[in-house]
């Protein structure tokens, strides 16, 4: 079996390497990816049409708004699936509980707890910056949500899972994740209510003190906030279930 696996790896690697010669040169302006009319439209018209300097965010949250919204739904669904598979309820054998309590018991470390107490607020502030400034510089809801979720994971690692759950209780995780999707979809339904297409943000200028172009920029910030809600909640939920073996008690 090892020999067959080795042969399969060699053949697959040879096929992949042989295809490299068909790729265009790095940075070639005449390559299909760069010369295609849609790519050129994004490059030349993103800022005039959306007033957003970050072309990547404009493509994700505006031009491909449907796709990004359902990517957020996929993350929410993955969180539900992981909870459904890993989460365990009901009483457990007392001897096992005592054994786990002994294994997972840890003494507070002054250096670690003090450092994390100082660092976690900075991490969360940076996460908010990444979300709020994602349409003007590298960042966005996915990145900011991961950073914010990581701050709660750091709290659980430095203290214990119950301390982190005081900030993000288990019964609020799915509500928080669902709220993010409702925020995203809410912008789309608001556009419909105002007589335009779903997620056609420029119609929102009717209820915003902004031009149609500026309304697209402001709406992107709103949907990125929704994405951040979902990503933060699901990320911490995944960690909590994996670290505690689905018991949502102290784990790693």
N, C-alpha and C positions, 0 to 999 in steps of 0.2 A: 504493500500500500504506500509506503514511503517513497518507493521508486516511482510509482505512478504519479504521486503528488508532485514529486520533483520534476518529472517530465512535463506535467501540466503547467507548472510554474514557468519552466523554461520556454515552452511553446507560447504561452500567453505573453510573456515578456518580449519574445522575439516579434510577435505580431504587433504589439504596442510600439516597440521601437521602430519597426519598419514603416509604421504610419506617420512617424514624426517628420519624415522628409516631405510629406504632402502638406504640412502646415505652412502657412505664410510666415515670412520673416517677422521677428518681433518688432512691433511698432510700425509695420508696413502700412502707410496710409491708403494703399490701393487694395488691401485685403478685403474680403467680403464683409467681415464684421465692421470695418471702418467705412467702406465705400457704399454700403447699402443705404438707400434713401431714408429709412427709418432712423438709422444711427445718426446720419447727418442732421436729421430734423431734431433729434434730442440734443445734439451738440450745439447747434446754432440757435435753436428756438426755445430751449428750456427756460432760460432766464427771462426773455421778453414775454413768454406766455404765463409763467408762474411766479416770477419775482423771487425765485429760489436759487441761490448760488450753487447749492449742492445738487448736481445733476442726478446722482444716484438716488437720493431721497425723493426727488421729483418724479423719477421713473417709477419707483416702488409705491409711493403713496398717492400719486396722481394718475399718471398715464397707465399704470398697471394696478390701480386701486383695487379692482375686483380680486386679482390674484393675491395681493398682500392681505386682504381681508380674510380670504379663505385659508391662507397660510396661518393666520392667527387662530382660525377655527380648528385647523389641524393640530396646533399646539394644545389648544383647550381639550380636544378629543384625546390626544395622547395622554394628557394629565388624568382624564377620567379613566382611561384604560389602565394606566399604571396603578391608580388607586383601586380600581376594581380587581386587579390581579394580586396586588401585594397586601392591601389592607386586610387586617385580621381583627375580628371582634370576639367577644366572649371571654369567659374565665379561662385561666391557664393554671397548670399545676403549680402549687405553692413552692415546691422545691426548686422548680425551674426558675420561678420568679426571684427567689432568694439568691440563686446562683447567678442570675443575670445582674441583680442589684450589686452583688459583690464584684462581678467582672467590670461593670460599667461605672462603678463608683470612682470618682476622681476628686482629688483635693483641689481647691482653688489655688491657682498660681498667681501671685501678686503681679509679676511682670507681664504675664500673658493677659490677664484680665484688665490691667491698667492700660496696656498698649492697645488692646482692642477697643476699650472704652474711648480712647482718643481717636483711633483710626476709623472706626465704623461710621461716625457722623460725617467724616470727610469723604468716605467712600459713597455714602448716600447722597451727599451734596454733589459730588461729581456725577453720580448717576442721573440726578435731576438736570444737571447741566447738559449731559449728553442727550437726554430726551428733548429738552427745551431748545437746544441749539443744533439739533440733528439736521434740520433743513437748511442750515447755513454753513455747517462744517461737518466733518466726519462724525457720525453718530446716528441716533434715531431710537425708536421705541424698542427694537429688539436688543440693541447693544445696552441701552440704559436699563432695560428690564433685567438683563442678565447681571449687570453690575449691582443693581439694587437687591436682587435675589441672593447674590453672593455675599452681600453684607449680612443678611440674616443667617446664612449658612456659617459665616465666620463667627457670629454670635453663638450659634449652637455648638460649634467646635470649641470655642474658648470657654463657654460656661456649660450649658446643657441644653437639650432640646426643649425642655419645658420653658426655659427662659425666652428662647426665640419664639415659642408658640404664644407667649403673652402678647407679642407684637403681631404675629400672623397666626391666629387660632385656626385649628383644623376646620371648624365649621364655617369659617369665612373664606377659606382658600378658593373653593369653587365659585363662591359668590363674587369674589374679587376678580377671578379669571373671567367669569361670565360678564361682569360689568365692563371689562375691557372690550369685549366683542360688541356689547350693546352700544358703547360709546362710538366705536368705529361704524357700525351699521347705522347708528342714529344720525350721523352726518349724511349718509346716503338717503335715508328716508326723509330727512329734512329737505334735501335737494328735491326729492320727488314732491313733497308738500308745497314747495315754492314753484313748481311747474317745470322743473328741468329733469334731466336724467339722473339716475342713481349715481351718487358720488361725483356729480358734475359740480365741483365746488364753487365755480365762479358765480353761480346764482345766489350764493350766500351773501353777496354784497348788499342784498336787499335788507338784511337784518344786521349787518356789520357796518361799522364806520370805516369802510374800506372800498377801494375800487374792485372791479371783478377780478383783476389780476392779483391784487393783494389778498382777496378773499381766498383764493386757492392756496396761497402761502399759509394763511392763518388756519385754514382747515386741515392742512397737513400736520400742523402742530397738534391739533385736536386728535386726529386719528393715531398719531404716534404715541400720545398719552394712553390711548386705549390699548394699543399693542403692549406698552410697558406694563400696564396692569396685569394683563394675561400672562406675559412671560415671567414676571416676578413671582406671581402666585404659583404657577405650574412648576417653575424651577425649584422653589422651596418645598413644594409638595413632593416632588420626586426625591429630593434629598431626604426628607423626613421619613418617607416610607422605606427607602433603601437602607438608611442608617439604622432604623429601629426594627427592621425585619417585619414591617407592616403593623407593628403594635403602637406606633406613635408615642412610645415611651423612650427613655434614654437609650441611645445606641452607641454609635462610634464616638 
